[in-house]
Amino acid sequence: MLSERPIRAALSRQIAGGHHDLVVMGSRGRGAVRAALLGSVSHYVLHHSPIPVLIVHADRSQNARIPELAAVAE
């Protein structure tokens, strides 16, 4: 979905009219203080969505690297 609307409004509109069963979002893991200061789209959707929301946090350990992407990066 592409939109020129602010992301929160665009997501809210899509969720309301999209007949979805679940919203899956990623999180950068900024932490509570930075998210509070900068705002968090995933936090907003979590608290305003009428359907369940799954937030996936990135695993930043070296063991969690995707082999195909690690080979390209090296």
PDB file of N, H, CA, C and O in Angstrom:
ATOM      1  N   MET A   1       0.838  -1.168   0.000  1.00  0.00           N
ATOM      2  CA  MET A   1       0.000   0.000   0.000  1.00  0.00           C
ATOM      3  C   MET A   1       0.890   1.241   0.000  1.00  0.00           C
ATOM      4  O   MET A   1       1.757   1.383   0.863  1.00  0.00           O
ATOM      5  N   LEU A   2       0.688   2.109  -0.930  1.00  0.00           N
ATOM      6  H   LEU A   2      -0.016   1.994  -1.630  1.00  0.00           H
ATOM      7  CA  LEU A   2       1.382   3.388  -0.964  1.00  0.00           C
ATOM      8  C   LEU A   2       0.384   4.477  -0.627  1.00  0.00           C
ATOM      9  O   LEU A   2      -0.779   4.416  -1.027  1.00  0.00           O
ATOM     10  N   SER A   3       0.848   5.477   0.112  1.00  0.00           N
ATOM     11  H   SER A   3       1.792   5.526   0.437  1.00  0.00           H
ATOM     12  CA  SER A   3      -0.030   6.555   0.523  1.00  0.00           C
ATOM     13  C   SER A   3       0.778   7.815   0.747  1.00  0.00           C
ATOM     14  O   SER A   3       1.938   7.760   1.157  1.00  0.00           O
ATOM     15  N   GLU A   4       0.163   8.937   0.477  1.00  0.00           N
ATOM     16  H   GLU A   4      -0.779   8.981   0.143  1.00  0.00           H
ATOM     17  CA  GLU A   4       0.789  10.223   0.773  1.00  0.00           C
ATOM     18  C   GLU A   4       0.326  10.746   2.125  1.00  0.00           C
ATOM     19  O   GLU A   4       0.781  11.802   2.564  1.00  0.00           O
ATOM     20  N   ARG A   5      -0.559  10.033   2.784  1.00  0.00           N
ATOM     21  H   ARG A   5      -0.928   9.175   2.427  1.00  0.00           H
ATOM     22  CA  ARG A   5      -1.044  10.416   4.114  1.00  0.00           C
ATOM     23  C   ARG A   5       0.047  10.145   5.144  1.00  0.00           C
ATOM     24  O   ARG A   5       0.958   9.355   4.896  1.00  0.00           O
ATOM     25  N   PRO A   6      -0.047  10.800   6.301  1.00  0.00           N
ATOM     26  CA  PRO A   6       0.842  10.419   7.407  1.00  0.00           C
ATOM     27  C   PRO A   6       0.638   8.934   7.722  1.00  0.00           C
ATOM     28  O   PRO A   6      -0.477   8.427   7.601  1.00  0.00           O
ATOM     29  N   ILE A   7       1.691   8.243   8.118  1.00  0.00           N
ATOM     30  H   ILE A   7       2.596   8.655   8.216  1.00  0.00           H
ATOM     31  CA  ILE A   7       1.657   6.790   8.260  1.00  0.00           C
ATOM     32  C   ILE A   7       0.585   6.318   9.239  1.00  0.00           C
ATOM     33  O   ILE A   7      -0.072   5.310   8.981  1.00  0.00           O
ATOM     34  N   ARG A   8       0.394   7.007  10.334  1.00  0.00           N
ATOM     35  H   ARG A   8       0.927   7.827  10.544  1.00  0.00           H
ATOM     36  CA  ARG A   8      -0.624   6.574  11.304  1.00  0.00           C
ATOM     37  C   ARG A   8      -2.017   6.616  10.691  1.00  0.00           C
ATOM     38  O   ARG A   8      -2.798   5.679  10.859  1.00  0.00           O
ATOM     39  N   ALA A   9      -2.333   7.691   9.984  1.00  0.00           N
ATOM     40  H   ALA A   9      -1.698   8.452   9.848  1.00  0.00           H
ATOM     41  CA  ALA A   9      -3.648   7.812   9.350  1.00  0.00           C
ATOM     42  C   ALA A   9      -3.814   6.769   8.245  1.00  0.00           C
ATOM     43  O   ALA A   9      -4.882   6.174   8.108  1.00  0.00           O
ATOM     44  N   ALA A  10      -2.764   6.548   7.464  1.00  0.00           N
ATOM     45  H   ALA A  10      -1.896   7.032   7.576  1.00  0.00           H
ATOM     46  CA  ALA A  10      -2.830   5.566   6.374  1.00  0.00           C
ATOM     47  C   ALA A  10      -3.038   4.152   6.920  1.00  0.00           C
ATOM     48  O   ALA A  10      -3.853   3.400   6.385  1.00  0.00           O
ATOM     49  N   LEU A  11      -2.316   3.785   7.972  1.00  0.00           N
ATOM     50  H   LEU A  11      -1.655   4.396   8.406  1.00  0.00           H
ATOM     51  CA  LEU A  11      -2.479   2.461   8.568  1.00  0.00           C
ATOM     52  C   LEU A  11      -3.864   2.300   9.190  1.00  0.00           C
ATOM     53  O   LEU A  11      -4.502   1.260   9.025  1.00  0.00           O
ATOM     54  N   SER A  12      -4.327   3.314   9.898  1.00  0.00           N
ATOM     55  H   SER A  12      -3.809   4.159  10.032  1.00  0.00           H
ATOM     56  CA  SER A  12      -5.647   3.242  10.528  1.00  0.00           C
ATOM     57  C   SER A  12      -6.738   3.041   9.481  1.00  0.00           C
ATOM     58  O   SER A  12      -7.657   2.246   9.674  1.00  0.00           O
ATOM     59  N   ARG A  13      -6.627   3.761   8.385  1.00  0.00           N
ATOM     60  H   ARG A  13      -5.879   4.407   8.228  1.00  0.00           H
ATOM     61  CA  ARG A  13      -7.624   3.636   7.305  1.00  0.00           C
ATOM     62  C   ARG A  13      -7.570   2.238   6.682  1.00  0.00           C
ATOM     63  O   ARG A  13      -8.615   1.639   6.426  1.00  0.00           O
ATOM     64  N   GLN A  14      -6.378   1.716   6.438  1.00  0.00           N
ATOM     65  H   GLN A  14      -5.530   2.203   6.646  1.00  0.00           H
ATOM     66  CA  GLN A  14      -6.226   0.387   5.847  1.00  0.00           C
ATOM     67  C   GLN A  14      -6.756  -0.687   6.783  1.00  0.00           C
ATOM     68  O   GLN A  14      -7.430  -1.617   6.342  1.00  0.00           O
ATOM     69  N   ILE A  15      -6.461  -0.567   8.059  1.00  0.00           N
ATOM     70  H   ILE A  15      -5.913   0.189   8.418  1.00  0.00           H
ATOM     71  CA  ILE A  15      -6.926  -1.550   9.038  1.00  0.00           C
ATOM     72  C   ILE A  15      -8.452  -1.541   9.119  1.00  0.00           C
ATOM     73  O   ILE A  15      -9.084  -2.596   9.178  1.00  0.00           O
ATOM     74  N   ALA A  16      -9.034  -0.350   9.120  1.00  0.00           N
ATOM     75  H   ALA A  16      -8.521   0.507   9.072  1.00  0.00           H
ATOM     76  CA  ALA A  16     -10.485  -0.223   9.242  1.00  0.00           C
ATOM     77  C   ALA A  16     -11.227  -0.792   8.032  1.00  0.00           C
ATOM     78  O   ALA A  16     -12.296  -1.384   8.180  1.00  0.00           O
ATOM     79  N   GLY A  17     -10.666  -0.614   6.847  1.00  0.00           N
ATOM     80  H   GLY A  17      -9.797  -0.133   6.726  1.00  0.00           H
ATOM     81  CA  GLY A  17     -11.384  -1.019   5.641  1.00  0.00           C
ATOM     82  C   GLY A  17     -10.830  -2.227   4.921  1.00  0.00           C
ATOM     83  O   GLY A  17     -11.316  -2.573   3.845  1.00  0.00           O
ATOM     84  N   GLY A  18      -9.831  -2.878   5.481  1.00  0.00           N
ATOM     85  H   GLY A  18      -9.436  -2.597   6.356  1.00  0.00           H
ATOM     86  CA  GLY A  18      -9.137  -3.927   4.756  1.00  0.00           C
ATOM     87  C   GLY A  18      -9.580  -5.343   5.015  1.00  0.00           C
ATOM     88  O   GLY A  18      -9.085  -6.262   4.363  1.00  0.00           O
ATOM     89  N   HIS A  19     -10.505  -5.560   5.951  1.00  0.00           N
ATOM     90  H   HIS A  19     -10.908  -4.813   6.480  1.00  0.00           H
ATOM     91  CA  HIS A  19     -10.973  -6.910   6.286  1.00  0.00           C
ATOM     92  C   HIS A  19      -9.825  -7.839   6.650  1.00  0.00           C
ATOM     93  O   HIS A  19      -9.782  -8.989   6.212  1.00  0.00           O
ATOM     94  N   HIS A  20      -8.896  -7.333   7.454  1.00  0.00           N
ATOM     95  H   HIS A  20      -8.931  -6.399   7.809  1.00  0.00           H
ATOM     96  CA  HIS A  20      -7.740  -8.109   7.889  1.00  0.00           C
ATOM     97  C   HIS A  20      -8.054  -8.835   9.195  1.00  0.00           C
ATOM     98  O   HIS A  20      -8.915  -8.405   9.963  1.00  0.00           O
ATOM     99  N   ASP A  21      -7.349  -9.940   9.440  1.00  0.00           N
ATOM    100  H   ASP A  21      -6.649 -10.289   8.816  1.00  0.00           H
ATOM    101  CA  ASP A  21      -7.497 -10.689  10.681  1.00  0.00           C
ATOM    102  C   ASP A  21      -6.410 -10.352  11.692  1.00  0.00           C
ATOM    103  O   ASP A  21      -6.595 -10.546  12.894  1.00  0.00           O
ATOM    104  N   LEU A  22      -5.268  -9.845  11.206  1.00  0.00           N
ATOM    105  H   LEU A  22      -5.118  -9.688  10.230  1.00  0.00           H
ATOM    106  CA  LEU A  22      -4.119  -9.600  12.056  1.00  0.00           C
ATOM    107  C   LEU A  22      -3.225  -8.551  11.413  1.00  0.00           C
ATOM    108  O   LEU A  22      -3.055  -8.527  10.194  1.00  0.00           O
ATOM    109  N   VAL A  23      -2.657  -7.687  12.240  1.00  0.00           N
ATOM    110  H   VAL A  23      -2.795  -7.707  13.230  1.00  0.00           H
ATOM    111  CA  VAL A  23      -1.659  -6.721  11.782  1.00  0.00           C
ATOM    112  C   VAL A  23      -0.317  -7.189  12.333  1.00  0.00           C
ATOM    113  O   VAL A  23      -0.183  -7.413  13.536  1.00  0.00           O
ATOM    114  N   VAL A  24       0.683  -7.338  11.455  1.00  0.00           N
ATOM    115  H   VAL A  24       0.574  -7.155  10.477  1.00  0.00           H
ATOM    116  CA  VAL A  24       2.025  -7.720  11.878  1.00  0.00           C
ATOM    117  C   VAL A  24       2.954  -6.544  11.573  1.00  0.00           C
ATOM    118  O   VAL A  24       3.020  -6.066  10.440  1.00  0.00           O
ATOM    119  N   MET A  25       3.668  -6.089  12.601  1.00  0.00           N
ATOM    120  H   MET A  25       3.614  -6.477  13.521  1.00  0.00           H
ATOM    121  CA  MET A  25       4.561  -4.943  12.449  1.00  0.00           C
ATOM    122  C   MET A  25       5.916  -5.269  13.051  1.00  0.00           C
ATOM    123  O   MET A  25       6.019  -6.069  13.980  1.00  0.00           O
ATOM    124  N   GLY A  26       6.940  -4.651  12.520  1.00  0.00           N
ATOM    125  H   GLY A  26       6.856  -4.001  11.765  1.00  0.00           H
ATOM    126  CA  GLY A  26       8.273  -4.770  13.083  1.00  0.00           C
ATOM    127  C   GLY A  26       8.541  -3.634  14.044  1.00  0.00           C
ATOM    128  O   GLY A  26       7.889  -2.591  13.994  1.00  0.00           O
ATOM    129  N   SER A  27       9.504  -3.845  14.916  1.00  0.00           N
ATOM    130  H   SER A  27      10.034  -4.693  14.957  1.00  0.00           H
ATOM    131  CA  SER A  27       9.900  -2.818  15.866  1.00  0.00           C
ATOM    132  C   SER A  27      11.419  -2.718  15.872  1.00  0.00           C
ATOM    133  O   SER A  27      12.113  -3.735  15.868  1.00  0.00           O
ATOM    134  N   ARG A  28      11.929  -1.509  15.881  1.00  0.00           N
ATOM    135  H   ARG A  28      11.366  -0.683  15.884  1.00  0.00           H
ATOM    136  CA  ARG A  28      13.375  -1.296  15.909  1.00  0.00           C
ATOM    137  C   ARG A  28      13.959  -1.514  17.295  1.00  0.00           C
ATOM    138  O   ARG A  28      15.169  -1.685  17.440  1.00  0.00           O
ATOM    139  N   GLY A  29      13.117  -1.508  18.304  1.00  0.00           N
ATOM    140  H   GLY A  29      12.133  -1.369  18.187  1.00  0.00           H
ATOM    141  CA  GLY A  29      13.602  -1.706  19.667  1.00  0.00           C
ATOM    142  C   GLY A  29      14.335  -0.500  20.210  1.00  0.00           C
ATOM    143  O   GLY A  29      15.384  -0.646  20.837  1.00  0.00           O
ATOM    144  N   ARG A  30      13.805   0.689  19.984  1.00  0.00           N
ATOM    145  H   ARG A  30      12.953   0.808  19.475  1.00  0.00           H
ATOM    146  CA  ARG A  30      14.446   1.919  20.457  1.00  0.00           C
ATOM    147  C   ARG A  30      14.461   2.045  21.968  1.00  0.00           C
ATOM    148  O   ARG A  30      15.327   2.721  22.524  1.00  0.00           O
ATOM    149  N   GLY A  31      13.521   1.409  22.638  1.00  0.00           N
ATOM    150  H   GLY A  31      12.818   0.860  22.187  1.00  0.00           H
ATOM    151  CA  GLY A  31      13.399   1.568  24.078  1.00  0.00           C
ATOM    152  C   GLY A  31      12.283   2.532  24.409  1.00  0.00           C
ATOM    153  O   GLY A  31      11.846   3.306  23.557  1.00  0.00           O
ATOM    154  N   ALA A  32      11.826   2.485  25.637  1.00  0.00           N
ATOM    155  H   ALA A  32      12.181   1.856  26.328  1.00  0.00           H
ATOM    156  CA  ALA A  32      10.653   3.252  26.049  1.00  0.00           C
ATOM    157  C   ALA A  32      10.870   4.761  25.980  1.00  0.00           C
ATOM    158  O   ALA A  32       9.984   5.494  25.542  1.00  0.00           O
ATOM    159  N   VAL A  33      12.031   5.228  26.406  1.00  0.00           N
ATOM    160  H   VAL A  33      12.752   4.633  26.762  1.00  0.00           H
ATOM    161  CA  VAL A  33      12.280   6.676  26.449  1.00  0.00           C
ATOM    162  C   VAL A  33      12.355   7.255  25.038  1.00  0.00           C
ATOM    163  O   VAL A  33      11.693   8.250  24.744  1.00  0.00           O
ATOM    164  N   ARG A  34      13.150   6.645  24.169  1.00  0.00           N
ATOM    165  H   ARG A  34      13.688   5.837  24.408  1.00  0.00           H
ATOM    166  CA  ARG A  34      13.266   7.158  22.797  1.00  0.00           C
ATOM    167  C   ARG A  34      11.943   7.046  22.053  1.00  0.00           C
ATOM    168  O   ARG A  34      11.587   7.946  21.293  1.00  0.00           O
ATOM    169  N   ALA A  35      11.208   5.950  22.261  1.00  0.00           N
ATOM    170  H   ALA A  35      11.498   5.219  22.878  1.00  0.00           H
ATOM    171  CA  ALA A  35       9.910   5.791  21.604  1.00  0.00           C
ATOM    172  C   ALA A  35       8.923   6.865  22.084  1.00  0.00           C
ATOM    173  O   ALA A  35       8.127   7.379  21.299  1.00  0.00           O
ATOM    174  N   ALA A  36       8.984   7.196  23.373  1.00  0.00           N
ATOM    175  H   ALA A  36       9.631   6.779  24.011  1.00  0.00           H
ATOM    176  CA  ALA A  36       8.093   8.228  23.916  1.00  0.00           C
ATOM    177  C   ALA A  36       8.416   9.596  23.337  1.00  0.00           C
ATOM    178  O   ALA A  36       7.514  10.386  23.057  1.00  0.00           O
ATOM    179  N   LEU A  37       9.693   9.874  23.158  1.00  0.00           N
ATOM    180  H   LEU A  37      10.426   9.233  23.385  1.00  0.00           H
ATOM    181  CA  LEU A  37      10.094  11.170  22.614  1.00  0.00           C
ATOM    182  C   LEU A  37       9.864  11.268  21.110  1.00  0.00           C
ATOM    183  O   LEU A  37       9.403  12.296  20.613  1.00  0.00           O
ATOM    184  N   LEU A  38      10.185  10.201  20.389  1.00  0.00           N
ATOM    185  H   LEU A  38      10.559   9.366  20.792  1.00  0.00           H
ATOM    186  CA  LEU A  38      10.092  10.221  18.930  1.00  0.00           C
ATOM    187  C   LEU A  38       8.757   9.720  18.405  1.00  0.00           C
ATOM    188  O   LEU A  38       8.406   9.984  17.255  1.00  0.00           O
ATOM    189  N   GLY A  39       8.015   9.008  19.225  1.00  0.00           N
ATOM    190  H   GLY A  39       8.301   8.794  20.159  1.00  0.00           H
ATOM    191  CA  GLY A  39       6.769   8.407  18.780  1.00  0.00           C
ATOM    192  C   GLY A  39       7.038   7.043  18.195  1.00  0.00           C
ATOM    193  O   GLY A  39       8.116   6.797  17.654  1.00  0.00           O
ATOM    194  N   SER A  40       6.079   6.161  18.297  1.00  0.00           N
ATOM    195  H   SER A  40       5.203   6.361  18.737  1.00  0.00           H
ATOM    196  CA  SER A  40       6.227   4.815  17.798  1.00  0.00           C
ATOM    197  C   SER A  40       4.965   4.443  17.046  1.00  0.00           C
ATOM    198  O   SER A  40       3.876   4.410  17.620  1.00  0.00           O
ATOM    199  N   VAL A  41       5.112   4.163  15.765  1.00  0.00           N
ATOM    200  H   VAL A  41       5.996   4.190  15.299  1.00  0.00           H
ATOM    201  CA  VAL A  41       3.961   3.793  14.948  1.00  0.00           C
ATOM    202  C   VAL A  41       3.399   2.461  15.429  1.00  0.00           C
ATOM    203  O   VAL A  41       2.181   2.305  15.522  1.00  0.00           O
ATOM    204  N   SER A  42       4.271   1.496  15.737  1.00  0.00           N
ATOM    205  H   SER A  42       5.260   1.623  15.661  1.00  0.00           H
ATOM    206  CA  SER A  42       3.782   0.197  16.193  1.00  0.00           C
ATOM    207  C   SER A  42       3.024   0.334  17.518  1.00  0.00           C
ATOM    208  O   SER A  42       2.020  -0.346  17.727  1.00  0.00           O
ATOM    209  N   HIS A  43       3.494   1.202  18.405  1.00  0.00           N
ATOM    210  H   HIS A  43       4.310   1.755  18.236  1.00  0.00           H
ATOM    211  CA  HIS A  43       2.809   1.437  19.677  1.00  0.00           C
ATOM    212  C   HIS A  43       1.436   2.063  19.427  1.00  0.00           C
ATOM    213  O   HIS A  43       0.451   1.680  20.058  1.00  0.00           O
ATOM    214  N   TYR A  44       1.377   3.011  18.518  1.00  0.00           N
ATOM    215  H   TYR A  44       2.177   3.322  18.006  1.00  0.00           H
ATOM    216  CA  TYR A  44       0.103   3.652  18.162  1.00  0.00           C
ATOM    217  C   TYR A  44      -0.890   2.620  17.625  1.00  0.00           C
ATOM    218  O   TYR A  44      -2.037   2.567  18.068  1.00  0.00           O
ATOM    219  N   VAL A  45      -0.444   1.803  16.672  1.00  0.00           N
ATOM    220  H   VAL A  45       0.488   1.846  16.313  1.00  0.00           H
ATOM    221  CA  VAL A  45      -1.324   0.796  16.073  1.00  0.00           C
ATOM    222  C   VAL A  45      -1.764  -0.212  17.128  1.00  0.00           C
ATOM    223  O   VAL A  45      -2.931  -0.604  17.161  1.00  0.00           O
ATOM    224  N   LEU A  46      -0.844  -0.633  17.986  1.00  0.00           N
ATOM    225  H   LEU A  46       0.104  -0.314  17.958  1.00  0.00           H
ATOM    226  CA  LEU A  46      -1.169  -1.591  19.041  1.00  0.00           C
ATOM    227  C   LEU A  46      -2.338  -1.096  19.896  1.00  0.00           C
ATOM    228  O   LEU A  46      -3.210  -1.882  20.265  1.00  0.00           O
ATOM    229  N   HIS A  47      -2.360   0.187  20.207  1.00  0.00           N
ATOM    230  H   HIS A  47      -1.651   0.826  19.907  1.00  0.00           H
ATOM    231  CA  HIS A  47      -3.377   0.731  21.102  1.00  0.00           C
ATOM    232  C   HIS A  47      -4.621   1.257  20.395  1.00  0.00           C
ATOM    233  O   HIS A  47      -5.607   1.579  21.057  1.00  0.00           O
ATOM    234  N   HIS A  48      -4.598   1.352  19.060  1.00  0.00           N
ATOM    235  H   HIS A  48      -3.797   1.091  18.522  1.00  0.00           H
ATOM    236  CA  HIS A  48      -5.757   1.885  18.341  1.00  0.00           C
ATOM    237  C   HIS A  48      -6.396   0.915  17.364  1.00  0.00           C
ATOM    238  O   HIS A  48      -7.439   1.226  16.789  1.00  0.00           O
ATOM    239  N   SER A  49      -5.812  -0.229  17.164  1.00  0.00           N
ATOM    240  H   SER A  49      -4.965  -0.482  17.631  1.00  0.00           H
ATOM    241  CA  SER A  49      -6.337  -1.190  16.190  1.00  0.00           C
ATOM    242  C   SER A  49      -7.503  -1.985  16.771  1.00  0.00           C
ATOM    243  O   SER A  49      -7.440  -2.438  17.914  1.00  0.00           O
ATOM    244  N   PRO A  50      -8.570  -2.156  15.984  1.00  0.00           N
ATOM    245  CA  PRO A  50      -9.688  -2.979  16.443  1.00  0.00           C
ATOM    246  C   PRO A  50      -9.428  -4.481  16.266  1.00  0.00           C
ATOM    247  O   PRO A  50     -10.217  -5.308  16.725  1.00  0.00           O
ATOM    248  N   ILE A  51      -8.322  -4.830  15.601  1.00  0.00           N
ATOM    249  H   ILE A  51      -7.681  -4.159  15.229  1.00  0.00           H
ATOM    250  CA  ILE A  51      -7.965  -6.239  15.401  1.00  0.00           C
ATOM    251  C   ILE A  51      -6.632  -6.506  16.095  1.00  0.00           C
ATOM    252  O   ILE A  51      -5.901  -5.566  16.410  1.00  0.00           O
ATOM    253  N   PRO A  52      -6.308  -7.777  16.338  1.00  0.00           N
ATOM    254  CA  PRO A  52      -5.050  -8.096  17.021  1.00  0.00           C
ATOM    255  C   PRO A  52      -3.818  -7.593  16.262  1.00  0.00           C
ATOM    256  O   PRO A  52      -3.800  -7.549  15.032  1.00  0.00           O
ATOM    257  N   VAL A  53      -2.791  -7.217  17.027  1.00  0.00           N
ATOM    258  H   VAL A  53      -2.805  -7.253  18.026  1.00  0.00           H
ATOM    259  CA  VAL A  53      -1.539  -6.710  16.473  1.00  0.00           C
ATOM    260  C   VAL A  53      -0.396  -7.558  17.017  1.00  0.00           C
ATOM    261  O   VAL A  53      -0.304  -7.785  18.223  1.00  0.00           O
ATOM    262  N   LEU A  54       0.475  -8.024  16.125  1.00  0.00           N
ATOM    263  H   LEU A  54       0.401  -7.839  15.145  1.00  0.00           H
ATOM    264  CA  LEU A  54       1.672  -8.768  16.499  1.00  0.00           C
ATOM    265  C   LEU A  54       2.869  -7.894  16.175  1.00  0.00           C
ATOM    266  O   LEU A  54       3.071  -7.508  15.023  1.00  0.00           O
ATOM    267  N   ILE A  55       3.671  -7.578  17.201  1.00  0.00           N
ATOM    268  H   ILE A  55       3.507  -7.892  18.136  1.00  0.00           H
ATOM    269  CA  ILE A  55       4.869  -6.767  16.991  1.00  0.00           C
ATOM    270  C   ILE A  55       6.077  -7.685  17.088  1.00  0.00           C
ATOM    271  O   ILE A  55       6.286  -8.361  18.096  1.00  0.00           O
ATOM    272  N   VAL A  56       6.863  -7.697  16.030  1.00  0.00           N
ATOM    273  H   VAL A  56       6.694  -7.148  15.212  1.00  0.00           H
ATOM    274  CA  VAL A  56       8.042  -8.559  15.949  1.00  0.00           C
ATOM    275  C   VAL A  56       9.270  -7.701  16.228  1.00  0.00           C
ATOM    276  O   VAL A  56       9.524  -6.716  15.535  1.00  0.00           O
ATOM    277  N   HIS A  57      10.028  -8.087  17.251  1.00  0.00           N
ATOM    278  H   HIS A  57       9.822  -8.887  17.814  1.00  0.00           H
ATOM    279  CA  HIS A  57      11.240  -7.364  17.613  1.00  0.00           C
ATOM    280  C   HIS A  57      12.438  -8.018  16.944  1.00  0.00           C
ATOM    281  O   HIS A  57      12.526  -9.244  16.874  1.00  0.00           O
ATOM    282  N   ALA A  58      13.356  -7.203  16.455  1.00  0.00           N
ATOM    283  H   ALA A  58      13.285  -6.207  16.512  1.00  0.00           H
ATOM    284  CA  ALA A  58      14.558  -7.710  15.813  1.00  0.00           C
ATOM    285  C   ALA A  58      15.478  -8.340  16.850  1.00  0.00           C
ATOM    286  O   ALA A  58      15.636  -7.820  17.954  1.00  0.00           O
ATOM    287  N   ASP A  59      16.082  -9.462  16.484  1.00  0.00           N
ATOM    288  H   ASP A  59      15.954  -9.885  15.586  1.00  0.00           H
ATOM    289  CA  ASP A  59      17.095 -10.099  17.319  1.00  0.00           C
ATOM    290  C   ASP A  59      18.443  -9.593  16.813  1.00  0.00           C
ATOM    291  O   ASP A  59      18.849  -9.914  15.696  1.00  0.00           O
ATOM    292  N   ARG A  60      19.114  -8.828  17.609  1.00  0.00           N
ATOM    293  H   ARG A  60      18.784  -8.567  18.516  1.00  0.00           H
ATOM    294  CA  ARG A  60      20.345  -8.168  17.161  1.00  0.00           C
ATOM    295  C   ARG A  60      21.606  -8.995  17.378  1.00  0.00           C
ATOM    296  O   ARG A  60      22.707  -8.504  17.126  1.00  0.00           O
ATOM    297  N   SER A  61      21.475 -10.218  17.832  1.00  0.00           N
ATOM    298  H   SER A  61      20.581 -10.616  18.037  1.00  0.00           H
ATOM    299  CA  SER A  61      22.658 -11.047  18.054  1.00  0.00           C
ATOM    300  C   SER A  61      23.257 -11.495  16.727  1.00  0.00           C
ATOM    301  O   SER A  61      22.541 -11.591  15.730  1.00  0.00           O
ATOM    302  N   GLN A  62      24.526 -11.764  16.700  1.00  0.00           N
ATOM    303  H   GLN A  62      25.108 -11.686  17.510  1.00  0.00           H
ATOM    304  CA  GLN A  62      25.205 -12.219  15.486  1.00  0.00           C
ATOM    305  C   GLN A  62      24.654 -13.548  15.000  1.00  0.00           C
ATOM    306  O   GLN A  62      24.664 -13.817  13.799  1.00  0.00           O
ATOM    307  N   ASN A  63      24.174 -14.385  15.914  1.00  0.00           N
ATOM    308  H   ASN A  63      24.166 -14.166  16.890  1.00  0.00           H
ATOM    309  CA  ASN A  63      23.648 -15.686  15.537  1.00  0.00           C
ATOM    310  C   ASN A  63      22.334 -15.594  14.787  1.00  0.00           C
ATOM    311  O   ASN A  63      21.920 -16.563  14.150  1.00  0.00           O
ATOM    312  N   ALA A  64      21.670 -14.452  14.849  1.00  0.00           N
ATOM    313  H   ALA A  64      22.006 -13.665  15.366  1.00  0.00           H
ATOM    314  CA  ALA A  64      20.366 -14.312  14.217  1.00  0.00           C
ATOM    315  C   ALA A  64      20.465 -13.793  12.790  1.00  0.00           C
ATOM    316  O   ALA A  64      19.438 -13.583  12.145  1.00  0.00           O
ATOM    317  N   ARG A  65      21.663 -13.582  12.286  1.00  0.00           N
ATOM    318  H   ARG A  65      22.497 -13.752  12.810  1.00  0.00           H
ATOM    319  CA  ARG A  65      21.820 -13.047  10.935  1.00  0.00           C
ATOM    320  C   ARG A  65      21.328 -14.042   9.908  1.00  0.00           C
ATOM    321  O   ARG A  65      21.507 -15.251  10.057  1.00  0.00           O
ATOM    322  N   ILE A  66      20.713 -13.530   8.876  1.00  0.00           N
ATOM    323  H   ILE A  66      20.568 -12.548   8.755  1.00  0.00           H
ATOM    324  CA  ILE A  66      20.250 -14.383   7.778  1.00  0.00           C
ATOM    325  C   ILE A  66      21.457 -14.691   6.909  1.00  0.00           C
ATOM    326  O   ILE A  66      22.105 -13.764   6.424  1.00  0.00           O
ATOM    327  N   PRO A  67      21.781 -15.967   6.694  1.00  0.00           N
ATOM    328  CA  PRO A  67      23.001 -16.332   5.965  1.00  0.00           C
ATOM    329  C   PRO A  67      23.118 -15.678   4.589  1.00  0.00           C
ATOM    330  O   PRO A  67      24.203 -15.230   4.219  1.00  0.00           O
ATOM    331  N   GLU A  68      22.041 -15.613   3.832  1.00  0.00           N
ATOM    332  H   GLU A  68      21.159 -15.977   4.132  1.00  0.00           H
ATOM    333  CA  GLU A  68      22.108 -15.033   2.486  1.00  0.00           C
ATOM    334  C   GLU A  68      22.463 -13.552   2.546  1.00  0.00           C
ATOM    335  O   GLU A  68      23.237 -13.065   1.722  1.00  0.00           O
ATOM    336  N   LEU A  69      21.904 -12.833   3.514  1.00  0.00           N
ATOM    337  H   LEU A  69      21.275 -13.228   4.184  1.00  0.00           H
ATOM    338  CA  LEU A  69      22.199 -11.403   3.648  1.00  0.00           C
ATOM    339  C   LEU A  69      23.588 -11.184   4.217  1.00  0.00           C
ATOM    340  O   LEU A  69      24.260 -10.222   3.845  1.00  0.00           O
ATOM    341  N   ALA A  70      24.029 -12.051   5.104  1.00  0.00           N
ATOM    342  H   ALA A  70      23.484 -12.833   5.406  1.00  0.00           H
ATOM    343  CA  ALA A  70      25.370 -11.927   5.686  1.00  0.00           C
ATOM    344  C   ALA A  70      26.422 -12.113   4.598  1.00  0.00           C
ATOM    345  O   ALA A  70      27.433 -11.411   4.601  1.00  0.00           O
ATOM    346  N   ALA A  71      26.208 -13.039   3.673  1.00  0.00           N
ATOM    347  H   ALA A  71      25.386 -13.609   3.671  1.00  0.00           H
ATOM    348  CA  ALA A  71      27.165 -13.280   2.594  1.00  0.00           C
ATOM    349  C   ALA A  71      27.253 -12.073   1.675  1.00  0.00           C
ATOM    350  O   ALA A  71      28.337 -11.745   1.190  1.00  0.00           O
ATOM    351  N   VAL A  72      26.138 -11.412   1.428  1.00  0.00           N
ATOM    352  H   VAL A  72      25.258 -11.678   1.822  1.00  0.00           H
ATOM    353  CA  VAL A  72      26.137 -10.240   0.561  1.00  0.00           C
ATOM    354  C   VAL A  72      26.839  -9.076   1.231  1.00  0.00           C
ATOM    355  O   VAL A  72      27.546  -8.310   0.576  1.00  0.00           O
ATOM    356  N   ALA A  73      26.643  -8.937   2.552  1.00  0.00           N
ATOM    357  H   ALA A  73      26.068  -9.559   3.084  1.00  0.00           H
ATOM    358  CA  ALA A  73      27.211  -7.810   3.295  1.00  0.00           C
ATOM    359  C   ALA A  73      28.722  -7.919   3.463  1.00  0.00           C
ATOM    360  O   ALA A  73      29.397  -6.907   3.647  1.00  0.00           O
ATOM    361  N   GLU A  74      29.263  -9.146   3.401  1.00  0.00           N
ATOM    362  H   GLU A  74      28.715  -9.969   3.251  1.00  0.00           H
ATOM    363  CA  GLU A  74      30.701  -9.333   3.660  1.00  0.00           C
ATOM    364  C   GLU A  74      31.547  -9.132   2.456  1.00  0.00           C
ATOM    365  O   GLU A  74      32.769  -9.258   2.532  1.00  0.00           O
TER     366      GLU A  74
END
